[in-house]
Amino acid sequence: MFENLQDRLGSILNGLTGRGALSEADVSAALREVRRALLEADVALDVVRSFTDRVREKAVGAEILKSIKPGQMVVKIVHDELIEMLGGEGVGIDLHAAAPVVVMMVGLQGSGKTTTTAKIAHRLSTREKKKVLMASLDTRRPAAQEQLRQLGAQANIDTLPIISGQSPTDIATRAVQAAKLGGHDVVILDTAGRTHIDEPLMVEMADIKKRSNPHEILLVADSLTGQDAVNLARSFDERVGITGLVLTRMDGDGRGGAALSMRAVTGKPIKLIGIGEKMSELEEFHPRRIADRILGMGDIVSLVERAAENIDAEKAAAMAAKMAKGKFDLDDLADQLRQMQKMGGMGGIMGMMPGMAGMKDKMAAAGLDDRLFGRQIAIIQSMTRAERANPDLLKHSRKKRIAAGSGTDAAAINKLLKMHRQMADMMKMMGGKGKGGMMKQMMGGLAGKMGLGGMGGMGGGMPDLSNIDPRQLEALQKQAEAAGLGKPGGGMPGLGGLPGGLSGLGGAKLPGLGGGFPGLPGLPKKK
């Protein structure tokens, strides 16, 4: 979503940090570029104007221009103001009310209200352990109520039985009554939408609000609609009154202006963002983490949280035990690749790694994408159990058979086997006791300090992260920043061919990417 803005702001701010001293003219020229970048990202004009004015006011001061690292001070000011523009602190759904807590979903047709309703219900039931009832009040769109019923069946969430001929306000009353009788903690009302805002829609929303007395009114807006979404939020807030926003399709390739404008224009917090089609692909909106991603500082906390959700603790413990003995077969490699797929693939992971966002373009240019994972898993699945445990058994005739079975060729199989040998050698090194263990060194001691020893394999050998206190995750972020991982363009200290690296490997490169993540053949070298 924010990749174009990230590239533009990154190049502008890197130009500032590379200078020993800054003049007022330098700051003004940089802010002109920042203003242009934000406008091109479809951020509202008045929001851009107030943002650049605040940055200029703080940046053009004697203490900034005379400081030891003036460029970095300007980056910090831009970072802080970006967080302020996005809303300061993250705000979740407020459930502090008498049960059943009524949550009313509003928005235009096609913004993703019904799917988002099911995602929120799934999130509340799995994370908060709440008993949730969903009710569709959309009597206009064909099969809208049936759609919600089917989503409820998929996610194992209760839905209000459909009675044809009832008005939306009657359905709302029945839903609240059914939730009280059924002992539900939360009832979510999925209201009807229109292709555009009209008077009957607003009257209907006001009637439903009066009848159901919702504790939360969440506006669902498509983040790809740009400034129209901002005008929509303002209209709904004036007529119905909203308590928060949910932005859908944040995984799209839009310019991100709506997300940056909506909080500043409406004063209402963005509470949740949809990052995919699956039920689990709904995240809380954390302004600081989004600002970090936009400025290329990565988002280690979200990466660890995503790992905690997707990694099987028992498998991770078994992998850790095997790695301690220096064992790593092709089944283990397939498990690693599947875990990386669950965590968002290479693109998703790299977007959250400090200083690694630029690698995505290099990978795309080299023809490497997440489909590569699928091909590699297909190759491994075409082997026999004995061959997966001992790749040395593979002769030329077997490679031809595996290539035919996986729809690849012998060259792809040889690349996979070479990569596996490199990773197996690395696991033996990591399993060694010398110098306190290679794994701890690879993470610069961060994982060890947090009790996360084994993070280097991106899932293999990672302990059960679900028990980690959120404050520990924030502490991990701060430790990463203190170690230089949170600086724009700073990179991971010691990664060969990347800005910075994985310190402690003594210059040795990770297999794949010529010094990148395991699971990918090396990028072509510069000629």
Secondary structure, DSSP 8 states (H G I E B T S, - for coil): --HHHHHHHHHHHHHHHT-S---HHHHHHHHHHHHHHHHHTT--HHHHHHHHHHHHHHHSSHHHHTSSSHHHHHHHHHHHHHHHHHTSS-------SSSSEEEEEE--TTSSHHHHHHHHHHHHHHHS---EEEEE---SSTTHHHHHHHHHHHHT-EE----TT--HHHHHHHHHHHHHHHT-SEEEEE----SS--HHHHHHHHHHHHHH--SEEEEEEEGGGTHHHHHHHHHHHHHT--SEEEEE-TTSSS--HHHHHHHHHH---EEEEE-SSSTT-EEE--HHHHHHHHTT---HHHHHHHHHHHS-HHHHHHHHHHHHTT---HHHHHHHHHHHHHTTHHHHHHHHSTT-TTHHHHHHHTT--THHHHHHHHHHHTS-HHHHH-GGG--HHHHHHHHHHHT--HHHHHHHHHHHHHHHHHHHHHHS-GGG-HHHHHTTTHHHHTT-TTGGGTTTT---GGGS-HHHHHHHHHHHHHTTTTSTTT-SBB-TTSSSB-TTSTT---TTTTTS-TTS-------
